[in-house]
Amino acid sequence: MFLVDLFFGWECPPAASDIDRLTGWWWSRVFSDENWLGKAISREFDPVNAAEGSVDVQLWLGDAVRAGVPSAALLVPPFRQHAEEPGEALRAFSAAKRAWFFLSLDVDAAALVARQSRIPDYSRLLEIAREDSLAAARRVVGLINMYRLNDNDDRRLYLSQHHVLTAIERPRVLAASQTYNSDAVQVRIPYVSEDHGVSTAGFVPTRLELAWPGQRGNVLVVDYPTWLRLQEQRSIHADRRQEALDAALDLFIGSAPAQPDGDPQISVFDHRTGTKTRITAFSGKHPAFEVNRW
């Protein structure tokens, strides 16, 4: 639907000038705020925000040959528009820069997107999940542990729970008394296991799922927004996005098939003070407790 509208949906206003037609070119409409997908794309990446030195100068001057774009894409030289209508010069340059991104043969699109967006990093995680699910599981487990308990351990998932509940702020203290081997956490990519030829049709997965063995319990969907949120510093104040993430983590962690492994250990992190506490109970002839705080 987006592509159909992109190439065929716009109608040129009657007797429109070149400046009025700038927003109608498909390379401009990709980043249009007229629909939700255009808004999402522009929030994540827009070539206008990438400084390109001499290319920007050539586009500003309307030099299509040196900029490496078809002359039809630079019908309105921004510098000339600046002399006539300064307020429209930026629109003209934005259209030219977007045309350059799509039409120039010298653009390294992957590198340009990576300078603004973290989608390439997330795409690499999905590729790792397809080739080595254990490595992907460890990466996500490390992010969960860091988000919840400020611990970057990626070999075991801390089954953290909320404590110190109040009615006026989010829980600030999280604690875990059990862990789960990250290598036993299953990573699934939707539709890949039911391959019906999509891998040869340019199919690219958009999310992965963490699950417990035997398909028991809840599944944690790790899409791009969730992956970004896991790398934020957890707030103790109202934040609906983080609250939704915490609720999903609680449901997932709460159904873990964990069994006590070795001496009991409790890991606690206070998100208000940044204090970490670890309490270890040593069994044997002379039981003892060890408390570490930092």
Beta strands, then each sheet from edge to edge (+ up, - down):
strand 1: 156-163
strand 2: 173-181
strand 3: 186-188
strand 4: 207-211
strand 5: 220-223
strand 6: 265-270
strand 7: 276-282
strand 8: 288-293
sheet 1: 1+ 2- 6+ 7- 8+
sheet 2: 3+ 4- 5+
end
